[in-house]
């Protein structure tokens, strides 16, 4: 049987195409297939001699959605060309299967961490030692692309793209039952002194003008548990769709549903603040003076750019692109006093988002993270502190 984009039996299509079917699978997996935060030692350690099952079949025999516990169908093959990624290479030609309920149509796939495997999208699976290796390397500041490059050089085997490996790893982390009980042994859950900083490299391209205005009655309160649960569901659903664009659980940036991460034992309640919508300013004379607050920092970063980048920015802003580096910088500096030119330079140099705002204790333990939609300001740190 050749690998295909999907299988169709009667009225049941796999992977599911409609949002309710995907939602049912996501909710079931989150409720019943959680990976424990502490994985047993015999599943943590990698071994080149480890044997994996060649046929990965869902363990369910009865439907968990039907009140009368209907018997599920026989296993149906999704592909015979699935791959298991490991730290020592790739196990090829694995068969994955799904089952369905003849009564309600609920779908079930293989998702058994107890066998040392994590199923991402039925075609790519990761063994648990590899997932833990990626986690540990990320914690010592090694990018996933470098990890994949290392694996390919070590094993002599071509791995899937770094993006695919990253999505598979994030799928694993979303299913892991993290406890988030940690805190600094010196400072406790509520450090008396904190350090606030901005991680600028985490900026991402975003057209803020495309974001809808928040509801008129929105006061900045966001349910943190609900927001991060939505992101978890988004990650799990990624294993059933070909791209994020087709993900019914997608959580696009918005002013009214965007929350910082603050540890459960540190925050006052599940309701946290995000008042970034207050950064939205009407076009008026005072705008120029408000821009100047961060204009100096942007100018410093602009000075670090190559001459060709500066020339291109001058052209995009409708300025003369001839002359020396100093001439170009002076023209851009004057032009940045307008909001439109400022945004254009900001998006080119630091992307349109404001990076990660971080709060940590003097010992270096992170207590709060916030992905800023707009350029950072004291308001972002005040939101996390309050």
Rosetta blueprint (number, residue, H / E / L):
1 X L
2 X L
3 X L
4 X L
5 X L
6 X L
7 X E
8 X E
9 X E
10 X L
11 X L
12 X E
13 X E
14 X E
15 X L
16 X L
17 X L
18 X L
19 X H
20 X H
21 X H
22 X H
23 X H
24 X H
25 X H
26 X H
27 X H
28 X H
29 X H
30 X H
31 X H
32 X H
33 X L
34 X L
35 X E
36 X E
37 X L
38 X L
39 X L
40 X L
41 X H
42 X H
43 X H
44 X H
45 X L
46 X L
47 X L
48 X L
49 X L
50 X L
51 X L
52 X L
53 X L
54 X L
55 X E
56 X E
57 X L
58 X L
59 X L
60 X L
61 X L
62 X E
63 X L
64 X L
65 X L
66 X L
67 X L
68 X L
69 X L
70 X L
71 X E
72 X E
73 X L
74 X L
75 X L
76 X E
77 X E
78 X E
79 X E
80 X E
81 X E
82 X E
83 X E
84 X E
85 X E
86 X E
87 X L
88 X L
89 X E
90 X E
91 X E
92 X E
93 X E
94 X E
95 X E
96 X E
97 X E
98 X E
99 X E
100 X E
101 X E
102 X L
103 X L
104 X L
105 X L
106 X L
107 X E
108 X E
109 X E
110 X L
111 X L
112 X L
113 X H
114 X H
115 X H
116 X L
117 X E
118 X E
119 X E
120 X L
121 X L
122 X L
123 X L
124 X E
125 X E
126 X E
127 X E
128 X H
129 X H
130 X H
131 X H
132 X H
133 X H
134 X H
135 X H
136 X H
137 X H
138 X H
139 X H
140 X L
141 X L
142 X L
143 X L
144 X H
145 X H
146 X H
147 X H
148 X H
149 X H
150 X H
151 X H
152 X H
153 X H
154 X H
155 X H
156 X L
157 X L
158 X L
159 X L
160 X L
161 X L
162 X H
163 X H
164 X H
165 X H
166 X H
167 X H
168 X H
169 X H
170 X H
171 X H
172 X H
173 X H
174 X H
175 X H
176 X E
177 X E
178 X L
179 X L
180 X L
181 X L
182 X L
183 X L
184 X E
185 X L
186 X L
187 X L
188 X E
189 X L
190 X L
191 X L
192 X L
193 X L
194 X E
195 X E
196 X E
197 X E
198 X E
199 X E
200 X H
201 X H
202 X H
203 X L
204 X L
205 X L
206 X L
207 X L
208 X H
209 X H
210 X H
211 X L
212 X L
213 X L
214 X L
215 X L
216 X L
217 X L
218 X L
219 X L
220 X L
221 X E
222 X E
223 X E
224 X H
225 X H
226 X H
227 X H
228 X H
229 X H
230 X H
231 X H
232 X H
233 X H
234 X H
235 X H
236 X H
237 X H
238 X L
239 X L
240 X L
241 X L
242 X L
243 X L
244 X H
245 X H
246 X H
247 X L
248 X L
249 X L
250 X L
251 X L
252 X L
253 X L
254 X L
255 X L
256 X L
257 X L
258 X L
259 X L
260 X L
261 X E
262 X E
263 X L
264 X L
265 X L
266 X L
267 X L
268 X L
269 X L
270 X L
271 X E
272 X E
273 X E
274 X L
275 X L
276 X H
277 X H
278 X H
279 X H
280 X L
281 X L
282 X L
283 X L
284 X L
285 X L
286 X H
287 X H
288 X H
289 X H
290 X H
291 X H
292 X H
293 X H
294 X H
295 X H
296 X H
297 X H
298 X H
299 X H
300 X H
301 X H
302 X H
303 X H
304 X L
305 X L
306 X L
307 X H
308 X H
309 X H
310 X H
311 X H
312 X H
313 X H
314 X H
315 X H
316 X H
317 X L
318 X L
319 X L
320 X L
321 X L
322 X L
323 X L
324 X L
325 X H
326 X H
327 X H
328 X H
329 X H
330 X H
331 X H
332 X H
333 X H
334 X H
335 X H
336 X L
337 X L
338 X L
339 X H
340 X H
341 X H
342 X H
343 X H
344 X H
345 X H
346 X H
347 X H
348 X H
349 X H
350 X H
351 X L
352 X L
353 X L
354 X L
355 X L
356 X E
357 X E
358 X E
359 X E
360 X E
361 X E
362 X L
363 X L
364 X L
365 X L
366 X E
367 X E
368 X E
369 X E
370 X E
371 X E
372 X L
373 X L
374 X L
375 X L
376 X L
377 X L
378 X H
379 X H
380 X H
381 X H
382 X H
383 X H
384 X H
385 X H
386 X L
